Amino acid sequence: MRILACHLLVAVGLQQPQPLLPRPVLKLIVEHPALTPYLHSEIAGRVPLVVSDHLLEPGVTPSTFGQPLRIVPDRELATKPHLRILSFDVYGARAKAVVDYRVEGVRAVFDLRRDSKGWWTVVDAKVTTHRRS
């Protein structure tokens, strides 16, 4: 029994914390041509773009549509239209970000690369539609 408990403690202790999406990557995502057609800045209530703070790194808030994004605690959003980061996984100089914009029924997957200076770029983006809820 003691050995099992020791293995569980080691396994829990080795888990890496979930990486947070850097604010400059958020800017790349909200300005990417694959996602922008779904943001609909012409619809009332969509500007400024509301973004959940879920998995979002603290820092300078980027802008889109000429206004700073509105970063809101995840627990306060409920059914308001908002962009939410579902996951951000880093593999060395590569990363994959998945975001959801439920009001439009879309999920976008962004493949990213980081250069030797630490700057991220989007190398591929795919948007899929799903049922709105």
C-alpha positions as CSV (number, residue, x, y, z in Angstrom):
1,M,0.0,0.0,0.0
2,R,2.8,2.4,0.9
3,I,4.4,1.8,-2.5
4,L,1.2,2.6,-4.4
5,A,0.8,5.8,-2.4
6,C,4.4,6.8,-3.2
7,H,3.8,6.2,-6.9
8,L,0.7,8.3,-6.9
9,L,2.5,11.2,-5.1
10,V,5.3,11.0,-7.7
11,A,2.8,10.9,-10.6
12,V,0.9,13.9,-9.3
13,G,4.1,15.8,-8.5
14,L,5.4,15.3,-12.1
15,Q,2.3,16.7,-13.8
16,Q,3.1,19.9,-15.6
17,P,0.8,22.9,-15.1
18,Q,-1.3,23.8,-18.1
19,P,0.5,26.4,-20.2
20,L,-1.2,29.7,-20.6
21,L,-1.7,31.4,-24.0
22,P,0.5,34.5,-24.3
23,R,-1.3,37.7,-25.1
24,P,0.6,38.2,-28.4
25,V,-0.7,34.8,-29.5
26,L,-4.2,35.9,-28.7
27,K,-3.7,38.9,-31.0
28,L,-2.5,36.5,-33.8
29,I,-5.6,34.4,-33.3
30,V,-8.3,37.2,-33.2
31,E,-6.7,38.8,-36.3
32,H,-6.3,35.6,-38.3
33,P,-8.2,35.6,-41.6
34,A,-9.6,32.1,-40.8
35,L,-11.4,33.4,-37.7
36,T,-12.2,37.0,-38.4
37,P,-15.2,36.3,-40.7
38,Y,-17.0,34.8,-37.7
39,L,-16.4,37.6,-35.3
40,H,-19.0,39.9,-37.0
41,S,-18.0,43.3,-35.7
42,E,-21.1,44.8,-37.4
43,I,-23.4,43.0,-34.9
44,A,-24.4,45.0,-31.9
45,G,-22.7,43.8,-28.7
46,R,-19.7,42.2,-30.5
47,V,-17.3,45.1,-30.1
48,P,-15.3,45.1,-28.1
49,L,-14.6,41.4,-28.5
50,V,-15.1,39.6,-25.2
51,V,-12.5,37.0,-24.4
52,S,-12.6,34.6,-21.4
53,D,-9.6,34.7,-19.2
54,H,-9.5,30.8,-19.2
55,L,-6.0,29.7,-20.0
56,L,-5.0,33.2,-20.8
57,E,-1.6,34.6,-19.6
58,P,-1.6,38.0,-17.9
59,G,-0.2,40.9,-19.8
60,V,-0.9,43.7,-22.2
61,T,-4.4,43.4,-23.7
62,P,-4.4,43.4,-27.5
63,S,-6.9,45.3,-29.6
64,T,-9.2,44.3,-32.5
65,F,-11.7,46.4,-34.4
66,G,-10.0,49.5,-33.1
67,Q,-10.8,48.7,-29.4
68,P,-9.0,46.7,-26.7
69,L,-10.3,43.2,-26.2
70,R,-12.5,42.9,-23.1
71,I,-11.0,40.2,-20.9
72,V,-13.6,38.8,-18.5
73,P,-13.2,36.1,-15.8
74,D,-14.5,32.8,-17.2
75,R,-17.0,32.3,-14.3
76,E,-18.7,35.7,-15.2
77,L,-19.5,35.0,-18.9
78,A,-22.4,32.6,-18.8
79,T,-24.1,32.9,-22.2
80,K,-22.6,36.2,-23.4
81,P,-20.9,36.0,-26.8
82,H,-17.2,35.4,-26.0
83,L,-14.1,33.7,-27.4
84,R,-12.8,31.0,-25.1
85,I,-9.4,29.2,-25.2
86,L,-10.1,25.5,-24.8
87,S,-6.5,24.4,-24.8
88,F,-2.9,25.6,-25.4
89,D,-0.3,22.8,-25.7
90,V,3.3,23.6,-26.2
91,Y,5.8,21.1,-27.7
92,G,9.2,22.9,-27.7
93,A,9.1,25.5,-30.5
94,R,5.6,24.3,-31.6
95,A,2.2,24.8,-30.1
96,K,-1.4,24.1,-30.8
97,A,-4.2,26.4,-29.6
98,V,-7.9,25.5,-29.7
99,V,-10.5,28.3,-29.3
100,D,-14.2,28.3,-29.3
101,Y,-16.6,31.0,-30.3
102,R,-19.9,29.3,-29.4
103,V,-22.2,32.2,-30.4
104,E,-21.2,31.5,-34.0
105,G,-20.9,27.7,-33.6
106,V,-17.2,27.6,-34.5
107,R,-14.1,26.0,-33.1
108,A,-10.6,27.0,-34.5
109,V,-7.4,25.1,-34.2
110,F,-4.2,27.1,-34.6
111,D,-0.8,25.5,-35.2
112,L,2.0,27.9,-34.1
113,R,5.7,28.0,-34.3
114,R,8.1,30.1,-32.1
115,D,11.3,31.4,-33.7
116,S,14.7,31.7,-32.0
117,K,13.8,35.2,-30.7
118,G,10.6,33.9,-29.0
119,W,8.1,35.3,-31.5
120,W,5.1,33.1,-32.3
121,T,3.6,32.8,-35.8
122,V,0.5,30.9,-37.0
123,V,1.5,28.3,-39.6
124,D,-1.9,26.8,-40.0
125,A,-5.5,27.5,-38.9
126,K,-8.6,25.4,-39.4
127,V,-12.1,26.5,-38.4
128,T,-14.9,23.9,-38.0
129,T,-18.5,24.5,-37.3
130,H,-20.5,22.8,-34.6
131,R,-24.0,23.1,-33.2
132,R,-24.7,26.3,-31.3
133,S,-25.9,25.8,-27.8
